[in-house]
């Protein structure tokens, strides 16, 4: 689990380290460059030669410090500067002069304008490791001039390490420019930068490690402002242990309400996802005309028929139908395949106002929670799981606007539900009083009909088990994403069925 901060927060943290804690800025750069070099050698211990592209600011200064560290180890260093030596200022200038004054025969310092593309390409191909020390978090917009030219030579080396951020990514939004460095390793300073958590920048960073700069991040950064990432390696930290003598009643019961004449499979996939995620039992409250065939697909579930008239559920029968199970079920998932008729709206309204246990609303159920039309009362124990299109409908916005600021959209939707799971490439989970969390698992495999229904079942099962709701949501989402990756690695990206995602859940949870 990595905590990501806005670039401005990190810059202010550097200032605070100097002004409040009396750490000289030159010392901060020395620590950053030295520790970045150490992390590089940990990853590439056999490297004997390094090519460092150094930019005009403090990021270049970090590269100069790293170069001195490599030289002390007896390694060969070639520095190619994007700016003339005379343009460097402050701490970067001091460290450049210190490097030149070593007069080390293993060190060559060149200005990129004095080199042809062919000469730069030759250096990049011959070095064991190429280090991008061009642009830091203070850069704005697309790379230009000599920096742009050097970036285009970064991606031909077999080992590329970026200092602080890969040059060419936006450290706030996660967008990337052309050109952009694709790093195998990013050594970031003090804390990871917010944009590094989001695609497509996330994919350009490779493995991310954090280098110390001489002060603990908790002294200079407000942890409540950070964004957390959550992946498969974090799942076991939250899952409760299962006693050897446990029985199904202690694993939690989940009520699933959904289904309609056109969407008969959705609630069944939710039930399957729940059972595959460890639910003790699943009660399926579905239209009466579905029960016979549904029981053949999912014989492990308990089925409660909801009386219908025509193709619609009779809302007045709901309370009586589920009454016998209401006390035994510990959570409910409502909405998968429910349809959008008036009766469905009455069912959602009943659960939102009268169901007293943790509640997850998904699929068609979200249609009836639109803030513009209904403005539902806030429920701290409710979870909503929209994708970008459903989020746009809830907020009276456009899908493109949601995707431009996914974290902001999740926060806005939390005015109704205590926890929001905004599905997509960068799945966002937000709950009041918790850090915004990004699920760093996923695969194109998940882009199939019914995948979201399986996810709702997985989260519902974990909610029913007694896990804190936020923990259940991030764990279920990470397991679902990892299941997609598991299938992709085994079978490729095409032709997966949603039920196969459900079947992979035990592997990712265990």
Order of alpha helices (4+ residues) and beta strands (2+ residues): beta-alpha-alpha-beta-alpha-beta-alpha-beta-alpha-beta-alpha-beta-beta-beta-alpha-beta-alpha-beta-alpha-beta-alpha-beta-alpha-beta-beta-beta-alpha-beta-alpha-beta-beta-alpha-alpha-alpha-beta-beta-beta-alpha-alpha-alpha
